[in-house]
């Protein structure tokens, strides 16, 4: 007789904080769980974006862009989405579906007409756009929303009478440099250090989430591109008990700062530095060529400390005692730097953090009149198309001329009206997700390019790292069964 288990005390989690699975993942086979910091463990609010935006505006003026125009730039966090693609050659920002068909395109802040969009991005026989190469950049992280906003407004300025001394391509390079400098010269980190709570969102579930993996016998590591001084500020705020407490480091077996991803995930030679956490200084440690027993294991970490800078994945694997990339689960937010490269190059299992998912799921759950209208218009459109085809077949059987039929003209006009109504219904429904770009995971009736990357490269995905607390550290994640279009009528 099987004993009944009382589940009445099981904690309830918001449905928007579920963990979703693309590829089966047995956590029992995972030996080490790693985390990125920025926009993974640490979620930032719009005040953080404003630091980069305003700082970059000042730097653009210093580069020679007209102050009277740049001073008027404003940052709207809802203006753009992750998953968009910037066309640096033409000054455009694009959203495409999983087949790389561009469905929405803006030149600066002006939406391109269908004719303009198709002229640029619908391929001819010998020139199908691939959207790879130096002319295009993917908006892979939330950091890059500042880049997109600045660039769009700068393109508008360049198209006016105020300034056109550089190309759209160069303008993007200048925007990228200006924002990057803000992250390196203290404009941002000094402000965050002064008042972390103004910029970072607290999450009380992070500490128990990290602890559950260590209690399950797994190694836990931090791998971030931020340097130690800034990392210490952020992690102290999120995980520490006091302002100067460095106890947060006890939650990790190994800490790699200034990792320089994606280079960290490659096979190049990069010396690893041991960080003196008392002075935030690094001392050179070259692990290349040393035997594994000198590098890995608890004795090595006890002797050398656990905080390192730069290096590559090889030294990390040795310190963690990892034999295969499939024994590592890495949790990050950057599609390319965290997820694609670690998956392709090392075979790491991957968990993608998508903060925007909570909004998408909330809209999905609405009993939406717009969604109901889409369903009704789809049915009407199918009926109109069927009526045209039924008439065509009937006239073929009767030997009459379909092209000369007045009835055919009326039915085709009804079909055209039905298609227009369906398009407008979909536009209204998509606007519930975002007034310009629609849902992040869909473009038209197709999965978006971003959604395809999520499916292809992330084993699991969720809206915040702490959501992993609701899943057992030994859980076997199982993906839903794949479906084909012909499954829809079952």
URQUI-V667377 format. One record per helix or strand of 2 or more residues. SS is the DSSP state (hx for helix, st for strand). FROM is the first residue (numbers start at 1). TO is the last residue. If there is no record, write none. Layout:
SS/FROM/TO, SS/FROM/TO
//
This chain:
hx/15/17, st/20/21, st/25/26, hx/27/29, st/32/35, st/42/44, hx/46/62, hx/67/70, st/85/87, st/92/97, st/102/107, st/110/111, hx/114/121, st/136/138, hx/144/159, hx/168/184, hx/189/194, hx/196/198, st/200/201, hx/206/215, st/219/223, hx/228/239, hx/247/251, st/254/257, hx/263/265, st/272/276, st/281/285, hx/292/295, hx/298/304, st/307/310, hx/313/320, hx/325/327, st/328/332, hx/335/346, st/349/353, hx/357/365, hx/369/398, hx/402/404, hx/406/431, st/442/443, st/446/448, hx/449/457, st/460/462, hx/465/470, st/476/477, hx/485/487
//
